[in-house]
Amino acid sequence: MKRDKQRRLERAGWRVSNTAAFLGLTATEQRFIDLKLALAAGLRQLRERQGLTQAALAKHLGSSQSRIAKLEAADASVSVDFMIRSLISVGAGPAEIAKIIRTAAAHKAA
């Protein structure tokens, strides 16, 4: 939100916050969510770059298309382990996975 809009809302009596504060997340919980979102986005980008559909990736992983959709949405039911294994299966190496993780850290710093 732009700073001037935030000031106008606060002067009008509104309390302006962020999602983490609204949900009462700790800094650790927020960082974990940022990590999962970055891994999910990274997987989707790699999958699309390789021209794979969610169904094709699911078949390759022995999973279902709906599970891949949940994975790419960073659904709470999807483990980080499955996200990493999926990234590896589409050809991501340690350096690329580390780059994705750094994206999550950079997002937090912004």
HULINNOR-V244875 format. One record per pair of residues at least 12 apart in sequence whose ideal C-beta (glycine too) atoms are under 10 Angstrom apart, sorted by the first residue. I is the first residue (numbers start at 1). GAP is how many residues later the second one is. Records with the same first field share a line. If there is no record, write none. Layout:
BEGIN
I->GAP ; GAP
END
This chain:
BEGIN
1->15 ; 17
18->12
19->14
20->13 ; 14
27->81
30->78
31->73 ; 74 ; 76 ; 77
32->48 ; 72
33->41 ; 43 ; 71
34->40 ; 67 ; 69 ; 70 ; 71 ; 72 ; 73 ; 74
35->39 ; 45 ; 48 ; 65 ; 66 ; 68 ; 69 ; 70 ; 72 ; 73
36->35 ; 37 ; 38 ; 39 ; 40 ; 42 ; 43 ; 44 ; 47 ; 68
37->36 ; 37 ; 66 ; 67 ; 70
38->36 ; 45 ; 61 ; 62 ; 63 ; 64 ; 65 ; 66 ; 67 ; 68 ; 69 ; 70
39->32 ; 33 ; 35 ; 39 ; 41 ; 43 ; 44 ; 45 ; 47 ; 48 ; 53 ; 58 ; 61 ; 62 ; 64 ; 65
40->30 ; 31 ; 32 ; 33 ; 34 ; 35 ; 38 ; 43 ; 46 ; 47 ; 60
41->31 ; 33 ; 59 ; 62 ; 63
42->30 ; 41 ; 44 ; 45 ; 48 ; 50 ; 54 ; 55 ; 57 ; 58 ; 59 ; 61 ; 62
43->14 ; 25 ; 28 ; 29 ; 31 ; 40 ; 41 ; 43 ; 44 ; 46 ; 47 ; 49 ; 57
44->13 ; 24 ; 25 ; 27 ; 28 ; 29 ; 46
45->27 ; 45 ; 55
46->40 ; 41 ; 43 ; 44 ; 45 ; 46 ; 50 ; 54
47->13 ; 21 ; 24 ; 25 ; 39 ; 40 ; 42 ; 43
48->24 ; 42
49->41 ; 42
50->40 ; 41
52->16 ; 38
53->12 ; 15
54->12 ; 13 ; 14 ; 15 ; 17 ; 18
55->13 ; 14
56->12
57->14 ; 15 ; 29 ; 32 ; 33
58->13 ; 28
60->26 ; 29 ; 30
61->21 ; 24 ; 25 ; 28 ; 29
62->27
63->19 ; 23
67->15 ; 19
68->18
70->12
71->12 ; 15
72->14
83->14 ; 17
84->13 ; 16 ; 17
87->13
END
